[in-house]
Amino acid sequence: MASLKEIKDRINSVNGTLKITSAMKMVASSKLRKAQNAIGNLLPYEKQMHKILADLLSGSVSATGEVYTERRKLKKVAIVAFASNSSLCGAFNSNAIRHFSDAVENCLKQGLTKKDIIVFAVGRKMEDAARKMKLETRGNYTHLADKPSYAEASELARTLMELFASHEADRIDLVYTHCKSTATQVPAYETYLPVSIEATLNETEEHHGISDFIVEPDTESVLETLLPEVLLMKIYAVLLDANAAEHAARMMAMQLATDNGNQLIDEIRLQYNKQRQQEITNELQDIIGGTMA
């Protein structure tokens, strides 16, 4: 049986851990609010951009549009996968890596080999996982997992668009974790390029319906500017979504750790009080025994 001093040391140790988990929970909560505000400000703009794009694509497709909507025989695939740089966020990274592995397996089932898969890893955990799977990784985007930046997300998007336009990749997929709510993060697997006109039309018709726009100077010129801009915005939106999911997962993990710590403290204190009471009882019995003697 542990001595009272050992039990007190354990209580102090758990209290120290509780201070850390509580502080990490508060930091994650603050970052989550900032990420949610950023997404809330971006989504209306992104949805309107998609609505305009769907209306224009329903009429005609310019030469630029054909470059990014062309469907080819699958010979090479690029996967943009998102995770975090650090741990202590529950099962967030393990779920993201497992979902990424499923995406790779899906490509292999379509007749591709690992040499035909290019990985753009956002987050150190995802980069390490891709290297362990002996997949080709390009670029260094680990810092984006901590500090989402529209400028750097745009650079990544332009790299992907150039990769697709130059026929180095016949399809580009996005694998990330969607922040459905603070307590729920769900895996997402989307095709970034080629752009699916049917999917874009169905998505916008469901919420908005097709509208008539007066386009100047002409539809083709507007599409040449709008389509790349929508693709840039998509990468940034996914980056913010994955970042918010990470902070939500970390906040919930630290909340659970804090609750477990408090429960453990109660159990240890109960054990301490019982043992202290037992020692007092033993001392009283010794005194009474000595007096009787």
C-alpha positions as CSV (number, residue, x, y, z in Angstrom):
1,M,0.0,0.0,0.0
2,A,1.3,3.5,-0.9
3,S,2.2,5.8,1.9
4,L,0.4,9.1,2.4
5,K,3.4,11.0,1.0
6,E,3.3,9.0,-2.2
7,I,-0.4,9.6,-2.6
8,K,0.1,13.4,-2.0
9,D,2.8,13.4,-4.6
10,R,0.5,11.7,-7.1
11,I,-2.2,14.2,-6.4
12,N,0.2,17.1,-7.1
13,S,1.3,15.3,-10.3
14,V,-2.3,15.0,-11.5
15,N,-3.0,18.6,-10.6
16,G,0.0,19.7,-12.7
17,T,-1.3,17.7,-15.7
18,L,-4.8,19.2,-15.2
19,K,-3.3,22.7,-15.5
20,I,-1.7,21.8,-18.8
21,T,-4.8,20.2,-20.3
22,S,-7.0,23.1,-19.1
23,A,-4.7,25.6,-20.7
24,M,-4.5,23.6,-24.0
25,K,-8.3,23.4,-24.0
26,M,-8.6,27.2,-23.7
27,V,-6.0,27.8,-26.4
28,A,-7.7,25.3,-28.8
29,S,-11.1,26.9,-28.0
30,S,-9.8,30.3,-28.9
31,K,-8.2,29.0,-32.2
32,L,-11.4,27.2,-33.0
33,R,-13.5,30.4,-32.7
34,K,-11.1,32.2,-35.0
35,A,-11.2,29.4,-37.6
36,Q,-15.0,29.2,-37.4
37,N,-15.2,33.0,-37.9
38,A,-12.9,32.8,-40.9
39,I,-15.0,30.0,-42.5
40,G,-18.2,31.9,-41.7
41,N,-16.9,34.9,-43.5
42,L,-15.6,32.9,-46.5
43,L,-18.6,30.5,-47.2
44,P,-21.1,33.1,-48.4
45,Y,-18.6,34.4,-50.9
46,E,-17.5,31.0,-52.0
47,K,-21.1,29.8,-52.5
48,Q,-21.9,32.9,-54.6
49,M,-18.8,32.3,-56.7
50,H,-19.9,28.7,-57.3
51,K,-23.4,29.8,-58.2
52,I,-22.1,32.2,-60.8
53,L,-19.7,29.5,-62.1
54,A,-22.5,27.0,-62.4
55,D,-24.6,29.5,-64.4
56,L,-21.8,30.2,-66.8
57,L,-20.8,26.5,-67.2
58,S,-24.4,25.6,-68.0
59,G,-24.2,27.8,-71.1
60,S,-20.8,27.2,-72.6
61,V,-17.3,26.2,-71.6
62,S,-14.3,28.4,-72.7
63,A,-10.9,27.1,-73.7
64,T,-9.8,27.6,-70.1
65,G,-12.8,25.8,-68.8
66,E,-12.1,22.8,-71.1
67,V,-8.6,22.6,-69.6
68,Y,-9.9,22.1,-66.1
69,T,-13.0,20.1,-67.0
70,E,-11.4,17.6,-69.3
71,R,-11.8,13.9,-68.2
72,R,-8.9,11.7,-69.2
73,K,-7.9,8.1,-68.9
74,L,-6.4,7.7,-65.4
75,K,-2.7,7.3,-65.5
76,K,-1.5,9.6,-62.8
77,V,-3.3,10.9,-59.6
78,A,-2.4,13.6,-57.2
79,I,-3.8,13.6,-53.6
80,V,-3.8,16.6,-51.4
81,A,-4.1,15.2,-47.8
82,F,-4.6,17.3,-44.7
83,A,-3.6,16.4,-41.1
84,S,-1.9,18.3,-38.2
85,N,1.7,19.0,-37.2
86,S,1.3,17.8,-33.5
87,S,-0.5,15.3,-31.4
88,L,-2.8,15.6,-28.4
89,C,-5.9,16.0,-30.6
90,G,-7.5,12.6,-29.9
91,A,-8.0,10.4,-32.9
92,F,-7.9,13.2,-35.4
93,N,-4.6,12.3,-37.1
94,S,-5.1,8.5,-37.0
95,N,-8.5,9.0,-38.6
96,A,-7.1,11.3,-41.2
97,I,-4.3,8.9,-42.1
98,R,-6.6,6.0,-42.2
99,H,-8.9,7.9,-44.6
100,F,-5.9,8.8,-46.7
101,S,-4.8,5.2,-46.8
102,D,-8.3,4.3,-48.1
103,A,-8.0,6.9,-50.8
104,V,-4.6,5.4,-51.9
105,E,-6.1,1.9,-51.9
106,N,-9.0,3.2,-54.1
107,C,-6.4,4.4,-56.6
108,L,-4.5,1.1,-56.5
109,K,-7.8,-0.8,-57.2
110,Q,-8.2,1.3,-60.4
111,G,-5.0,-0.1,-61.8
112,L,-2.5,2.5,-60.6
113,T,0.7,1.8,-58.8
114,K,2.3,3.8,-55.9
115,K,4.6,5.4,-58.5
116,D,1.6,6.8,-60.2
117,I,0.4,8.6,-57.0
118,I,1.7,12.1,-56.1
119,V,1.0,13.4,-52.6
120,F,0.8,17.0,-51.4
121,A,0.9,16.6,-47.6
122,V,-0.4,19.4,-45.4
123,G,0.7,18.6,-41.9
124,R,3.8,16.8,-40.6
125,K,1.8,13.8,-39.5
126,M,0.4,13.3,-43.0
127,E,3.8,13.8,-44.6
128,D,5.4,11.2,-42.3
129,A,2.5,8.7,-43.1
130,A,3.0,9.3,-46.9
131,R,6.7,8.6,-46.6
132,K,6.1,5.4,-44.6
133,M,3.8,4.3,-47.4
134,K,6.7,5.0,-49.8
135,L,4.7,7.5,-51.8
136,E,6.1,10.5,-53.7
137,T,5.6,13.7,-51.9
138,R,6.0,17.2,-53.3
139,G,6.5,20.5,-51.7
140,N,6.6,21.5,-48.1
141,Y,3.2,22.6,-46.8
142,T,3.4,21.4,-43.2
143,H,3.3,25.0,-41.9
144,L,-0.1,25.6,-43.5
145,A,-1.6,23.2,-40.9
146,D,-0.8,25.6,-38.1
147,K,-1.2,29.0,-39.9
148,P,-3.7,28.9,-42.9
149,S,-2.8,31.6,-45.4
150,Y,-4.7,32.5,-48.5
151,A,-1.5,33.5,-50.3
152,E,0.2,30.2,-49.7
153,A,-3.0,28.2,-50.3
154,S,-3.3,30.0,-53.6
155,E,0.3,29.0,-54.5
156,L,-0.6,25.4,-53.7
157,A,-3.8,25.7,-55.9
158,R,-1.8,27.1,-58.8
159,T,0.7,24.3,-58.5
160,L,-2.2,21.8,-58.7
161,M,-3.8,23.5,-61.6
162,E,-0.5,23.6,-63.5
163,L,0.0,19.9,-62.7
164,F,-3.4,19.1,-64.2
165,A,-3.1,21.4,-67.2
166,S,0.3,20.0,-68.1
167,H,-1.1,16.4,-68.0
168,E,1.3,15.4,-65.1
169,A,-1.9,14.3,-63.2
170,D,-5.1,13.1,-64.7
171,R,-7.1,13.6,-61.5
172,I,-6.5,15.5,-58.3
173,D,-8.3,14.5,-55.1
174,L,-8.7,16.2,-51.7
175,V,-8.6,14.2,-48.5
176,Y,-9.4,16.1,-45.4
177,T,-11.5,16.2,-42.2
178,H,-14.7,18.3,-42.3
179,C,-15.7,20.1,-39.1
180,K,-19.4,19.3,-39.0
181,S,-19.7,20.6,-35.4
182,T,-17.5,21.1,-32.4
183,A,-18.1,17.5,-31.3
184,T,-18.2,15.9,-34.8
185,Q,-15.5,15.7,-37.4
186,V,-16.2,13.6,-40.5
187,P,-13.8,12.5,-43.3
188,A,-14.2,14.1,-46.7
189,Y,-13.0,12.8,-50.1
190,E,-13.5,15.1,-53.1
191,T,-12.3,15.4,-56.6
192,Y,-10.7,18.8,-57.1
193,L,-9.8,18.4,-60.8
194,P,-11.3,17.9,-63.3
195,V,-14.1,20.1,-62.3
196,S,-17.5,18.3,-62.5
197,I,-20.0,20.5,-64.2
198,E,-22.9,18.2,-63.3
199,A,-21.9,18.2,-59.6
200,T,-21.5,22.0,-59.5
201,L,-24.9,22.5,-61.2
202,N,-26.7,20.0,-58.8
203,E,-25.2,21.7,-55.8
204,T,-26.2,25.2,-56.7
205,E,-29.6,24.3,-58.1
206,E,-30.4,22.5,-54.8
207,H,-29.9,25.7,-52.8
208,H,-30.3,28.6,-55.3
209,G,-31.6,27.6,-58.6
210,I,-30.1,28.8,-61.9
211,S,-30.2,32.6,-62.5
212,D,-29.7,34.8,-65.5
213,F,-26.7,37.1,-65.4
214,I,-25.7,39.9,-67.8
215,V,-22.1,39.0,-68.6
216,E,-19.7,41.5,-70.0
217,P,-17.6,41.4,-72.2
218,D,-18.5,37.7,-72.8
219,T,-19.0,34.4,-71.0
220,E,-15.6,33.0,-72.2
221,S,-13.6,35.9,-70.8
222,V,-15.4,35.8,-67.5
223,L,-14.8,32.1,-67.2
224,E,-11.1,32.4,-67.9
225,T,-10.9,34.6,-64.7
226,L,-13.6,33.1,-62.6
227,L,-12.8,29.4,-62.8
228,P,-9.2,29.6,-61.6
229,E,-10.4,32.0,-58.8
230,V,-13.0,29.4,-57.7
231,L,-10.3,26.7,-57.6
232,L,-8.1,28.9,-55.5
233,M,-10.9,29.6,-53.1
234,K,-11.7,25.9,-52.8
235,I,-8.2,25.0,-51.5
236,Y,-8.4,27.8,-49.0
237,A,-11.8,26.8,-47.8
238,V,-10.7,23.2,-47.3
239,L,-7.6,24.3,-45.5
240,L,-9.7,26.4,-43.1
241,D,-12.2,23.5,-42.6
242,A,-9.4,21.0,-41.8
243,N,-7.8,23.5,-39.4
244,A,-11.1,24.1,-37.6
245,A,-11.6,20.3,-37.4
246,E,-8.1,19.9,-35.8
247,H,-8.8,22.6,-33.1
248,A,-12.3,21.1,-32.4
249,A,-10.7,17.6,-32.0
250,R,-8.0,19.0,-29.7
251,M,-10.5,20.9,-27.6
252,M,-12.7,17.8,-27.1
253,A,-9.6,15.7,-26.3
254,M,-8.3,18.2,-23.7
255,Q,-11.9,18.5,-22.3
256,L,-12.0,14.7,-21.9
257,A,-8.5,14.6,-20.4
258,T,-9.5,17.3,-17.9
259,D,-12.7,15.5,-16.9
260,N,-10.8,12.2,-16.5
261,G,-8.2,14.0,-14.4
262,N,-10.8,15.5,-12.1
263,Q,-12.3,12.1,-11.7
264,L,-8.9,10.6,-10.9
265,I,-8.2,13.3,-8.4
266,D,-11.5,12.5,-6.6
267,E,-10.5,8.8,-6.4
268,I,-7.0,9.5,-5.2
269,R,-8.3,11.9,-2.5
270,L,-10.8,9.4,-1.3
271,Q,-8.0,6.8,-1.1
272,Y,-5.9,9.4,0.8
273,N,-8.7,10.1,3.3
274,K,-9.4,6.5,3.9
275,Q,-5.7,5.7,4.5
276,R,-5.3,8.7,6.7
277,Q,-8.3,7.7,8.7
278,Q,-6.9,4.2,9.0
279,E,-3.6,5.5,10.3
280,I,-5.4,7.7,12.9
281,T,-7.4,4.7,14.0
282,N,-4.3,2.6,14.4
283,E,-2.6,5.4,16.4
284,L,-5.7,5.6,18.7
285,Q,-5.7,1.9,19.2
286,D,-2.0,2.0,20.1
287,I,-2.6,4.8,22.6
288,I,-5.6,3.0,24.1
289,G,-3.7,-0.3,24.2
290,G,-0.8,1.4,26.0
291,T,-3.1,3.0,28.5
292,M,-4.8,-0.3,29.3
293,A,-1.4,-1.9,29.8
